[in-house]
Amino acid sequence: MGVAPAWQGKGVGSRLLAAALEVADNWMNLRRVELTVYADNEAAHNLYRKFGFEVEGRLRDYALRDGVFVYTFSMARLRTSA
Protein backbone atom coordinates (compact mmCIF):
# COMPACT_ATOMS: atom_id res chain seq x y z
CA MET A 1 0.00 0.00 0.00
CA GLY A 2 1.27 3.44 -0.75
CA VAL A 3 -0.13 6.93 -0.40
CA ALA A 4 1.05 9.79 -2.61
CA PRO A 5 2.96 12.46 -0.66
CA ALA A 6 0.27 15.08 -1.32
CA TRP A 7 -2.31 12.85 0.43
CA GLN A 8 -0.23 11.70 3.41
CA GLY A 9 -1.41 12.73 6.86
CA LYS A 10 -5.02 13.11 5.71
CA GLY A 11 -6.41 9.74 6.79
CA VAL A 12 -6.14 8.09 3.38
CA GLY A 13 -3.88 5.30 4.67
CA SER A 14 -6.24 4.59 7.56
CA ARG A 15 -9.21 4.35 5.22
CA LEU A 16 -7.36 2.08 2.78
CA LEU A 17 -6.16 -0.22 5.52
CA ALA A 18 -9.58 -0.31 7.19
CA ALA A 19 -11.17 -1.31 3.88
CA ALA A 20 -8.57 -4.03 3.27
CA LEU A 21 -9.05 -5.44 6.77
CA GLU A 22 -12.83 -5.32 6.36
CA VAL A 23 -12.45 -7.67 3.39
CA ALA A 24 -9.89 -9.83 5.21
CA ASP A 25 -12.08 -10.18 8.31
CA ASN A 26 -15.61 -10.27 6.98
CA TRP A 27 -15.33 -11.66 3.46
CA MET A 28 -12.26 -13.87 3.51
CA ASN A 29 -12.41 -14.78 7.22
CA LEU A 30 -8.63 -14.52 7.51
CA ARG A 31 -7.09 -15.07 10.90
CA ARG A 32 -3.66 -13.69 9.97
CA VAL A 33 -2.67 -10.71 7.80
CA GLU A 34 1.03 -10.06 7.19
CA LEU A 35 3.05 -7.19 5.72
CA THR A 36 6.57 -5.87 5.40
CA VAL A 37 7.47 -2.24 5.92
CA TYR A 38 10.70 -0.27 5.68
CA ALA A 39 12.26 -0.08 9.12
CA ASP A 40 12.67 3.70 8.90
CA ASN A 41 9.02 4.41 7.96
CA GLU A 42 7.75 5.44 11.40
CA ALA A 43 4.46 6.83 10.05
CA ALA A 44 3.62 3.43 8.54
CA HIS A 45 4.61 1.60 11.73
CA ASN A 46 2.25 3.83 13.71
CA LEU A 47 -0.58 3.23 11.26
CA TYR A 48 -0.14 -0.54 11.32
CA ARG A 49 0.14 -0.64 15.13
CA LYS A 50 -3.09 1.36 15.33
CA PHE A 51 -4.79 -1.50 13.47
CA GLY A 52 -3.33 -4.21 15.69
CA PHE A 53 -0.21 -5.22 13.75
CA GLU A 54 2.87 -6.24 15.71
CA VAL A 55 6.50 -6.53 14.63
CA GLU A 56 7.47 -10.19 14.36
CA GLY A 57 10.92 -9.83 12.88
CA ARG A 58 13.59 -7.65 11.31
CA LEU A 59 14.71 -8.54 7.79
CA ARG A 60 18.25 -7.31 7.19
CA ASP A 61 19.20 -5.98 3.73
CA TYR A 62 15.78 -7.04 2.50
CA ALA A 63 15.18 -4.38 -0.12
CA LEU A 64 17.25 -2.21 -2.42
CA ARG A 65 16.11 1.42 -2.13
CA ASP A 66 17.95 4.22 -3.93
CA GLY A 67 20.93 1.93 -4.47
CA VAL A 68 21.26 0.99 -0.80
CA PHE A 69 20.11 -2.18 0.94
CA VAL A 70 17.68 -1.41 3.76
CA TYR A 71 16.06 -3.31 6.59
CA THR A 72 12.37 -4.02 6.77
CA PHE A 73 10.12 -5.23 9.54
CA SER A 74 7.82 -8.20 9.18
CA MET A 75 4.53 -7.35 10.86
CA ALA A 76 1.36 -9.37 11.37
CA ARG A 77 -2.12 -8.96 12.78
CA LEU A 78 -3.81 -11.99 14.29
CA ARG A 79 -7.55 -11.97 14.73
CA THR A 80 -8.87 -13.95 17.66
CA SER A 81 -11.95 -16.09 17.21
CA ALA A 82 -15.14 -14.42 18.29
CNS distance restraints for C-alpha pairs under 8 A (distance, minus, plus):
assign (resid   2 and name CA) (resid  13 and name CA) 7.70 0.50 0.50
assign (resid   3 and name CA) (resid   7 and name CA) 6.36 0.50 0.50
assign (resid   3 and name CA) (resid   8 and name CA) 6.11 0.50 0.50
assign (resid   3 and name CA) (resid  12 and name CA) 7.20 0.50 0.50
assign (resid   3 and name CA) (resid  13 and name CA) 6.52 0.50 0.50
assign (resid   4 and name CA) (resid   8 and name CA) 6.44 0.50 0.50
assign (resid   7 and name CA) (resid  12 and name CA) 6.79 0.50 0.50
assign (resid   8 and name CA) (resid  12 and name CA) 6.93 0.50 0.50
assign (resid   8 and name CA) (resid  13 and name CA) 7.48 0.50 0.50
assign (resid  11 and name CA) (resid  15 and name CA) 6.27 0.50 0.50
assign (resid  12 and name CA) (resid  16 and name CA) 6.16 0.50 0.50
assign (resid  13 and name CA) (resid  17 and name CA) 6.03 0.50 0.50
assign (resid  13 and name CA) (resid  47 and name CA) 7.65 0.50 0.50
assign (resid  14 and name CA) (resid  18 and name CA) 5.94 0.50 0.50
assign (resid  14 and name CA) (resid  47 and name CA) 6.90 0.50 0.50
assign (resid  15 and name CA) (resid  19 and name CA) 6.14 0.50 0.50
assign (resid  16 and name CA) (resid  20 and name CA) 6.25 0.50 0.50
assign (resid  17 and name CA) (resid  21 and name CA) 6.09 0.50 0.50
assign (resid  18 and name CA) (resid  22 and name CA) 6.03 0.50 0.50
assign (resid  18 and name CA) (resid  51 and name CA) 7.99 0.50 0.50
assign (resid  19 and name CA) (resid  23 and name CA) 6.50 0.50 0.50
assign (resid  20 and name CA) (resid  24 and name CA) 6.26 0.50 0.50
assign (resid  21 and name CA) (resid  25 and name CA) 5.83 0.50 0.50
assign (resid  22 and name CA) (resid  26 and name CA) 5.71 0.50 0.50
assign (resid  22 and name CA) (resid  27 and name CA) 7.41 0.50 0.50
assign (resid  23 and name CA) (resid  27 and name CA) 4.92 0.50 0.50
assign (resid  23 and name CA) (resid  28 and name CA) 6.21 0.50 0.50
assign (resid  24 and name CA) (resid  28 and name CA) 4.98 0.50 0.50
assign (resid  24 and name CA) (resid  29 and name CA) 5.91 0.50 0.50
assign (resid  24 and name CA) (resid  30 and name CA) 5.37 0.50 0.50
assign (resid  24 and name CA) (resid  33 and name CA) 7.72 0.50 0.50
assign (resid  25 and name CA) (resid  29 and name CA) 4.74 0.50 0.50
assign (resid  25 and name CA) (resid  30 and name CA) 5.60 0.50 0.50
assign (resid  25 and name CA) (resid  31 and name CA) 7.45 0.50 0.50
assign (resid  30 and name CA) (resid  79 and name CA) 7.74 0.50 0.50
assign (resid  31 and name CA) (resid  78 and name CA) 5.63 0.50 0.50
assign (resid  31 and name CA) (resid  79 and name CA) 4.95 0.50 0.50
assign (resid  31 and name CA) (resid  80 and name CA) 7.08 0.50 0.50
assign (resid  32 and name CA) (resid  76 and name CA) 6.77 0.50 0.50
assign (resid  32 and name CA) (resid  77 and name CA) 5.71 0.50 0.50
assign (resid  32 and name CA) (resid  78 and name CA) 4.65 0.50 0.50
assign (resid  32 and name CA) (resid  79 and name CA) 6.38 0.50 0.50
assign (resid  33 and name CA) (resid  76 and name CA) 5.54 0.50 0.50
assign (resid  33 and name CA) (resid  77 and name CA) 5.30 0.50 0.50
assign (resid  33 and name CA) (resid  78 and name CA) 6.71 0.50 0.50
assign (resid  34 and name CA) (resid  74 and name CA) 7.31 0.50 0.50
assign (resid  34 and name CA) (resid  75 and name CA) 5.74 0.50 0.50
assign (resid  34 and name CA) (resid  76 and name CA) 4.24 0.50 0.50
assign (resid  34 and name CA) (resid  77 and name CA) 6.51 0.50 0.50
assign (resid  35 and name CA) (resid  74 and name CA) 5.98 0.50 0.50
assign (resid  35 and name CA) (resid  75 and name CA) 5.35 0.50 0.50
assign (resid  35 and name CA) (resid  76 and name CA) 6.28 0.50 0.50
assign (resid  36 and name CA) (resid  72 and name CA) 6.24 0.50 0.50
assign (resid  36 and name CA) (resid  73 and name CA) 5.49 0.50 0.50
assign (resid  36 and name CA) (resid  74 and name CA) 4.61 0.50 0.50
assign (resid  36 and name CA) (resid  75 and name CA) 6.01 0.50 0.50
assign (resid  37 and name CA) (resid  41 and name CA) 7.12 0.50 0.50
assign (resid  37 and name CA) (resid  44 and name CA) 7.34 0.50 0.50
assign (resid  37 and name CA) (resid  45 and name CA) 7.53 0.50 0.50
assign (resid  37 and name CA) (resid  72 and name CA) 5.28 0.50 0.50
assign (resid  37 and name CA) (resid  73 and name CA) 5.39 0.50 0.50
assign (resid  37 and name CA) (resid  74 and name CA) 6.80 0.50 0.50
assign (resid  37 and name CA) (resid  75 and name CA) 7.69 0.50 0.50
assign (resid  38 and name CA) (resid  70 and name CA) 7.33 0.50 0.50
assign (resid  38 and name CA) (resid  71 and name CA) 6.23 0.50 0.50
assign (resid  38 and name CA) (resid  72 and name CA) 4.26 0.50 0.50
assign (resid  38 and name CA) (resid  73 and name CA) 6.32 0.50 0.50
assign (resid  39 and name CA) (resid  58 and name CA) 7.99 0.50 0.50
assign (resid  39 and name CA) (resid  70 and name CA) 7.73 0.50 0.50
assign (resid  39 and name CA) (resid  71 and name CA) 5.59 0.50 0.50
assign (resid  39 and name CA) (resid  72 and name CA) 4.59 0.50 0.50
assign (resid  39 and name CA) (resid  73 and name CA) 5.60 0.50 0.50
assign (resid  41 and name CA) (resid  45 and name CA) 6.45 0.50 0.50
assign (resid  42 and name CA) (resid  46 and name CA) 6.18 0.50 0.50
assign (resid  43 and name CA) (resid  47 and name CA) 6.30 0.50 0.50
assign (resid  44 and name CA) (resid  48 and name CA) 6.13 0.50 0.50
assign (resid  45 and name CA) (resid  49 and name CA) 6.05 0.50 0.50
assign (resid  46 and name CA) (resid  50 and name CA) 6.10 0.50 0.50
assign (resid  47 and name CA) (resid  51 and name CA) 6.71 0.50 0.50
assign (resid  48 and name CA) (resid  52 and name CA) 6.54 0.50 0.50
assign (resid  48 and name CA) (resid  53 and name CA) 5.27 0.50 0.50
assign (resid  48 and name CA) (resid  54 and name CA) 7.80 0.50 0.50
assign (resid  49 and name CA) (resid  53 and name CA) 4.79 0.50 0.50
assign (resid  49 and name CA) (resid  54 and name CA) 6.26 0.50 0.50
assign (resid  51 and name CA) (resid  77 and name CA) 7.96 0.50 0.50
assign (resid  52 and name CA) (resid  77 and name CA) 5.70 0.50 0.50
assign (resid  52 and name CA) (resid  78 and name CA) 7.92 0.50 0.50
assign (resid  53 and name CA) (resid  75 and name CA) 5.94 0.50 0.50
assign (resid  53 and name CA) (resid  76 and name CA) 5.04 0.50 0.50
assign (resid  53 and name CA) (resid  77 and name CA) 4.32 0.50 0.50
assign (resid  53 and name CA) (resid  78 and name CA) 7.69 0.50 0.50
assign (resid  54 and name CA) (resid  75 and name CA) 5.25 0.50 0.50
assign (resid  54 and name CA) (resid  76 and name CA) 5.56 0.50 0.50
assign (resid  54 and name CA) (resid  77 and name CA) 6.40 0.50 0.50
assign (resid  55 and name CA) (resid  73 and name CA) 6.38 0.50 0.50
assign (resid  55 and name CA) (resid  74 and name CA) 5.85 0.50 0.50
assign (resid  55 and name CA) (resid  75 and name CA) 4.33 0.50 0.50
assign (resid  55 and name CA) (resid  76 and name CA) 6.72 0.50 0.50
assign (resid  56 and name CA) (resid  73 and name CA) 7.40 0.50 0.50
assign (resid  56 and name CA) (resid  74 and name CA) 5.56 0.50 0.50
assign (resid  56 and name CA) (resid  75 and name CA) 5.39 0.50 0.50
assign (resid  56 and name CA) (resid  76 and name CA) 6.86 0.50 0.50
assign (resid  57 and name CA) (resid  73 and name CA) 5.74 0.50 0.50
assign (resid  57 and name CA) (resid  74 and name CA) 5.10 0.50 0.50
assign (resid  57 and name CA) (resid  75 and name CA) 7.15 0.50 0.50
assign (resid  58 and name CA) (resid  71 and name CA) 6.88 0.50 0.50
assign (resid  58 and name CA) (resid  72 and name CA) 5.94 0.50 0.50
assign (resid  58 and name CA) (resid  73 and name CA) 4.58 0.50 0.50
assign (resid  58 and name CA) (resid  74 and name CA) 6.18 0.50 0.50
assign (resid  59 and name CA) (resid  71 and name CA) 5.54 0.50 0.50
assign (resid  59 and name CA) (resid  72 and name CA) 5.19 0.50 0.50
assign (resid  59 and name CA) (resid  73 and name CA) 5.92 0.50 0.50
assign (resid  59 and name CA) (resid  74 and name CA) 7.03 0.50 0.50
assign (resid  60 and name CA) (resid  70 and name CA) 6.85 0.50 0.50
assign (resid  60 and name CA) (resid  71 and name CA) 4.60 0.50 0.50
assign (resid  60 and name CA) (resid  72 and name CA) 6.75 0.50 0.50
assign (resid  61 and name CA) (resid  69 and name CA) 4.80 0.50 0.50
assign (resid  61 and name CA) (resid  70 and name CA) 4.82 0.50 0.50
assign (resid  61 and name CA) (resid  71 and name CA) 5.01 0.50 0.50
assign (resid  61 and name CA) (resid  72 and name CA) 7.73 0.50 0.50
assign (resid  62 and name CA) (resid  69 and name CA) 6.69 0.50 0.50
assign (resid  62 and name CA) (resid  70 and name CA) 6.08 0.50 0.50
assign (resid  62 and name CA) (resid  71 and name CA) 5.54 0.50 0.50
assign (resid  62 and name CA) (resid  72 and name CA) 6.25 0.50 0.50
assign (resid  63 and name CA) (resid  69 and name CA) 5.50 0.50 0.50
assign (resid  63 and name CA) (resid  70 and name CA) 5.49 0.50 0.50
assign (resid  63 and name CA) (resid  71 and name CA) 6.85 0.50 0.50
assign (resid  63 and name CA) (resid  72 and name CA) 7.45 0.50 0.50
assign (resid  64 and name CA) (resid  68 and name CA) 5.38 0.50 0.50
assign (resid  64 and name CA) (resid  69 and name CA) 4.40 0.50 0.50
assign (resid  64 and name CA) (resid  70 and name CA) 6.25 0.50 0.50
assign (resid  65 and name CA) (resid  69 and name CA) 6.19 0.50 0.50
assign (resid  65 and name CA) (resid  70 and name CA) 6.72 0.50 0.50
